Amino acid sequence: MIDPAILRASAPTLAALPDRLLRRIAMAANVRHYAVRTVLYRAGDPPRALYLVLSGRVRVSRELERSAHVLHHEGPGGVLCEIPIFAGGPHPGTATALEPTRCAVLAAADVERLLREEPEFARFALRRIGGRTRVILRRLDELSSLTVSARLAAHLLERDRDLTTNELTLGMSQSALAEELGTAREVVVRSLRSLCELGAIRRTGRSRFTIVSRSRLQSIAMPLRPPD
């Protein structure tokens, strides 16, 4: 069980639910802690619970024959496992903790009971499925309409947003970044070289760069179809 007040404060996605229903969810939920690199569930496994992320960060990725693609990330307030737990079927991706993570976990049987007995919870489930569908469609649009260099430029701009200088790092290994961008490590290496050659960034060390021209980086990050 978790304190309903903590659940409401940590998971704003539940804010619209009435207090009575939130208390019922809190009574049924168990709090679990996951260390870095712990796998919460694997692609292909049957869903056993709904996860409400209270703290930390989780990556959901899909392993393909020769590569892995990131489907989405979830931080505090995020929800994991909506589609299989609400709509049926196995997990479409593998969820891995990127940092120490704490979740309120609601067992599948409790979710099913709430769906049958609580109309507000059923509407919550429909909203979550709709929201997750939009996230997946946006991700597909990014992968189909943006070149790797454009996606990389957008990633660097996002990294730069909270910094006070032009110095930045990739924020992860090149292999992990390749998964994030939906490509191979070799392509990331070539794209970094291309951004340097275009005068948008300059390498200053191992995985360290300086933004030379933010406007040029922004223009590269614009949605452009790759040439046929």
C-alpha positions as CSV (number, residue, x, y, z in Angstrom):
1,M,0.0,0.0,0.0
2,I,1.1,3.6,-0.6
3,D,-0.2,6.8,0.9
4,P,-2.8,8.2,-1.5
5,A,-1.4,11.7,-1.0
6,I,2.1,10.6,-2.1
7,L,0.5,8.7,-5.1
8,R,-1.4,11.8,-6.2
9,A,1.7,14.1,-5.8
10,S,4.0,11.7,-7.6
11,A,1.7,10.6,-10.4
12,P,-0.1,13.7,-11.7
13,T,-1.6,11.5,-14.4
14,L,-4.0,10.3,-11.6
15,A,-4.9,13.8,-10.5
16,A,-8.3,13.8,-12.3
17,L,-9.5,10.6,-10.4
18,P,-11.8,11.1,-7.4
19,D,-10.3,10.6,-4.0
20,R,-12.3,7.5,-3.3
21,L,-10.9,5.8,-6.4
22,L,-7.4,7.0,-5.7
23,R,-7.5,5.5,-2.2
24,R,-8.6,2.2,-3.7
25,I,-5.7,2.2,-6.1
26,A,-3.3,3.2,-3.3
27,M,-4.5,0.3,-1.1
28,A,-4.0,-2.2,-3.9
29,A,-0.6,-0.9,-5.1
30,N,2.8,-2.1,-3.9
31,V,5.9,0.1,-4.0
32,R,8.9,-1.5,-5.6
33,H,12.4,-0.2,-6.0
34,Y,14.6,-1.0,-9.0
35,A,18.4,-0.5,-9.2
36,V,20.1,0.9,-12.3
37,R,19.9,-1.5,-15.3
38,T,17.2,-3.7,-13.6
39,V,14.7,-5.0,-16.2
40,L,11.1,-4.4,-15.0
41,Y,9.7,-6.6,-17.8
42,R,10.7,-8.0,-21.1
43,A,9.2,-7.8,-24.6
44,G,7.0,-10.9,-25.3
45,D,6.2,-11.6,-21.7
46,P,2.6,-11.5,-20.6
47,P,1.7,-8.4,-18.6
48,R,1.4,-8.9,-14.9
49,A,1.1,-5.3,-13.6
50,L,0.6,-1.7,-14.3
51,Y,3.6,0.5,-13.3
52,L,3.2,4.1,-12.0
53,V,6.7,5.7,-11.9
54,L,7.1,7.7,-8.7
55,S,10.8,8.5,-9.1
56,G,13.7,7.7,-11.4
57,R,13.7,7.0,-15.1
58,V,12.8,4.0,-17.3
59,R,13.6,3.2,-20.9
60,V,11.3,1.0,-23.0
61,S,13.0,-0.4,-26.1
62,R,12.3,-3.0,-28.7
63,E,15.0,-5.5,-29.7
64,L,15.2,-6.2,-33.4
65,E,17.4,-8.7,-35.2
66,R,20.4,-6.4,-35.5
67,S,19.6,-3.4,-33.4
68,A,17.4,-2.0,-30.6
69,H,15.0,0.9,-30.9
70,V,13.8,3.1,-28.0
71,L,10.0,3.4,-27.9
72,H,9.8,5.9,-25.1
73,H,11.1,7.0,-21.7
74,E,9.2,7.4,-18.5
75,G,10.1,9.6,-15.5
76,P,8.2,10.6,-12.4
77,G,4.4,10.5,-13.1
78,G,4.9,8.2,-16.1
79,V,2.9,5.0,-16.7
80,L,4.3,1.8,-18.0
81,C,2.5,-1.2,-19.6
82,E,-0.8,0.5,-20.4
83,I,-1.4,-1.1,-23.8
84,P,-0.9,-4.8,-22.9
85,I,-2.5,-4.5,-19.4
86,F,-5.6,-2.5,-20.7
87,A,-5.9,-3.9,-24.3
88,G,-4.3,-7.4,-24.0
89,G,-1.3,-9.1,-25.6
90,P,2.3,-9.4,-24.6
91,H,4.7,-6.6,-23.7
92,P,5.8,-4.8,-27.0
93,G,9.1,-3.7,-25.5
94,T,11.6,-4.3,-22.6
95,A,11.6,-1.8,-19.7
96,T,14.9,-1.0,-18.1
97,A,15.7,1.3,-15.2
98,L,18.2,4.0,-16.3
99,E,18.6,5.2,-12.7
100,P,17.4,4.1,-9.3
101,T,13.6,4.0,-9.8
102,R,10.6,3.6,-7.5
103,C,7.2,2.5,-8.9
104,A,3.7,1.9,-7.5
105,V,2.8,-1.5,-9.0
106,L,-0.8,-2.5,-9.5
107,A,-1.3,-6.2,-10.2
108,A,-3.2,-7.2,-13.4
109,A,-6.0,-8.8,-11.3
110,D,-6.5,-5.5,-9.4
111,V,-6.5,-3.6,-12.7
112,E,-9.1,-5.9,-14.1
113,R,-11.3,-5.5,-11.0
114,L,-11.0,-1.7,-11.2
115,L,-11.9,-1.8,-14.9
116,R,-15.1,-3.8,-14.1
117,E,-16.2,-1.8,-11.1
118,E,-15.0,1.7,-11.6
119,P,-16.2,3.7,-14.7
120,E,-13.7,6.5,-13.9
121,F,-10.8,4.0,-14.0
122,A,-12.1,2.6,-17.3
123,R,-12.1,6.2,-18.8
124,F,-8.6,6.7,-17.3
125,A,-7.5,3.5,-19.2
126,L,-8.9,4.7,-22.5
127,R,-7.2,8.1,-22.1
128,R,-3.9,6.3,-21.4
129,I,-4.2,4.1,-24.4
130,G,-5.0,7.1,-26.6
131,G,-2.0,9.0,-25.2
132,R,0.4,6.2,-25.7
133,T,-0.8,5.7,-29.3
134,R,-0.1,9.4,-30.0
135,V,3.4,9.0,-28.5
136,I,4.1,6.0,-30.7
137,L,2.8,7.7,-33.8
138,R,5.0,10.7,-33.1
139,R,8.0,8.5,-32.7
140,L,7.2,6.8,-36.0
141,D,6.9,10.2,-37.7
142,E,10.3,11.2,-36.3
143,L,11.9,8.0,-37.6
144,S,10.3,8.2,-41.0
145,S,10.6,11.9,-41.7
146,L,13.8,13.0,-40.1
147,T,17.3,12.0,-41.1
148,V,19.7,10.7,-38.5
149,S,21.6,13.9,-38.6
150,A,18.4,15.9,-37.9
151,R,17.5,13.6,-35.0
152,L,21.0,13.9,-33.6
153,A,20.9,17.7,-34.0
154,A,17.6,17.7,-32.1
155,H,19.1,15.5,-29.4
156,L,22.1,17.9,-29.0
157,L,19.8,20.9,-28.8
158,E,17.8,19.2,-26.0
159,R,21.0,18.4,-24.1
160,D,22.0,22.1,-24.5
161,R,18.7,23.5,-23.3
162,D,19.5,23.3,-19.6
163,L,23.2,24.3,-19.8
164,T,24.7,27.7,-19.3
165,T,27.6,27.2,-21.8
166,N,28.0,25.8,-25.3
167,E,30.0,22.8,-23.9
168,L,28.0,19.6,-23.9
169,T,28.3,15.8,-23.9
170,L,26.2,13.2,-25.7
171,G,24.7,12.2,-22.3
172,M,25.1,8.5,-23.1
173,S,27.3,6.1,-25.0
174,Q,27.3,6.2,-28.8
175,S,25.6,2.7,-28.8
176,A,22.9,3.9,-26.4
177,L,22.4,7.0,-28.5
178,A,22.1,4.9,-31.6
179,E,19.2,3.0,-29.9
180,E,17.6,6.3,-28.9
181,L,17.8,7.6,-32.5
182,G,16.7,4.3,-34.1
183,T,19.9,3.6,-36.0
184,A,23.3,2.0,-35.8
185,R,26.4,3.3,-33.9
186,E,28.4,3.7,-37.1
187,V,25.7,6.0,-38.5
188,V,25.8,8.1,-35.3
189,V,29.6,8.4,-35.7
190,R,29.1,9.6,-39.3
191,S,26.4,12.0,-38.3
192,L,28.6,13.6,-35.6
193,R,31.3,14.0,-38.2
194,S,28.9,15.5,-40.6
195,L,27.6,18.1,-38.0
196,C,31.2,19.0,-37.4
197,E,31.9,19.4,-41.1
198,L,28.8,21.6,-41.5
199,G,30.1,23.9,-38.8
200,A,27.3,23.3,-36.3
201,I,29.5,21.7,-33.6
202,R,33.1,21.1,-32.8
203,R,34.6,18.1,-31.0
204,T,36.6,19.1,-27.9
205,G,37.2,15.7,-26.4
206,R,35.9,12.2,-26.0
207,S,32.1,12.5,-26.4
208,R,32.5,16.2,-25.7
209,F,31.5,19.0,-28.1
210,T,31.0,22.7,-28.4
211,I,28.1,24.2,-30.3
212,V,29.6,26.5,-32.9
213,S,26.3,27.6,-34.5
214,R,23.1,27.0,-32.7
215,S,21.1,28.4,-35.6
216,R,22.7,26.0,-38.0
217,L,22.0,23.1,-35.6
218,Q,18.4,24.2,-35.4
219,S,18.1,24.3,-39.1
220,I,19.5,20.8,-39.4
221,A,17.0,19.6,-36.8
222,M,14.0,20.8,-38.8
223,P,11.8,18.0,-40.2
224,L,13.3,17.2,-43.5
225,R,12.6,14.1,-45.6
226,P,15.8,12.2,-46.4
227,P,16.6,12.2,-50.2
228,D,15.2,9.3,-52.2
